Amino acid sequence: MSKATIQLESLTCPSCLQKIDNAVKGLDGVEKESVNVMFNSSKVKLNFDDSKININKIEEAISKLGYEVKKSSVR
């Protein structure tokens, strides 16, 4: 299991947070209980199974919603 922190552009509304939360939780390989979208810091923290999904696919899912991914770190 890998842990990721994804820095986004500033989130402007709570519904943005909900959209990102639902999209990321819907990805196969993401541990749903671990997903934490932080409104104030505009970050998403999550755990994922790197044998099923990679960070690029997670970033892509967020980008498709119209939110810019600034940077990601995976450990």
C-alpha positions in Angstrom: 0.0 0.0 0.0 1.4 3.4 -1.0 0.5 6.7 0.7 -0.1 9.8 -1.5 -0.5 13.5 -0.8 -1.7 15.5 -3.7 -1.5 19.3 -3.6 -4.3 21.0 -5.6 -5.1 24.5 -6.7 -7.1 26.4 -4.1 -10.5 24.8 -3.5 -13.2 27.4 -3.6 -16.3 25.6 -2.3 -17.4 22.6 -0.2 -19.1 21.0 -3.2 -15.6 20.9 -4.9 -14.4 18.9 -2.0 -17.3 16.4 -2.3 -16.8 16.0 -6.1 -13.1 15.1 -5.6 -13.9 12.9 -2.6 -16.4 10.9 -4.7 -14.2 10.6 -7.8 -11.1 9.4 -5.9 -13.1 6.9 -3.8 -14.6 5.5 -7.0 -11.2 4.5 -8.3 -10.3 0.8 -8.2 -7.3 0.3 -6.0 -7.9 3.3 -3.7 -8.5 2.5 -0.1 -11.8 4.4 0.4 -11.5 4.8 4.2 -8.1 6.5 3.7 -9.3 9.3 1.4 -9.2 12.7 3.1 -9.8 15.9 1.1 -8.7 18.9 3.1 -10.5 22.1 2.1 -8.3 24.6 3.9 -5.0 23.3 2.6 -6.4 22.1 -0.8 -4.8 18.7 -0.3 -5.9 15.1 -0.9 -4.4 12.3 1.2 -5.0 8.7 0.5 -3.7 5.2 0.4 -3.7 3.1 -2.7 -2.7 -0.3 -4.0 0.1 0.4 -6.5 -0.5 -3.0 -8.1 -4.0 -1.9 -9.2 -3.6 1.9 -9.8 -0.8 4.5 -10.0 -0.6 8.1 -8.9 -1.0 9.3 -12.5 -4.4 7.7 -12.8 -5.5 9.3 -9.6 -4.2 12.7 -10.7 -6.0 12.2 -14.0 -9.3 11.6 -12.3 -9.0 14.8 -10.4 -7.9 16.8 -13.4 -10.9 15.5 -15.4 -13.1 17.2 -12.8 -11.4 20.5 -13.7 -9.0 20.8 -10.7 -5.4 21.5 -11.3 -3.0 19.1 -9.6 0.1 21.2 -8.4 2.2 18.3 -7.2 2.1 14.9 -5.6 4.2 12.9 -3.3 4.1 9.2 -2.8 5.7 7.1 -0.1 
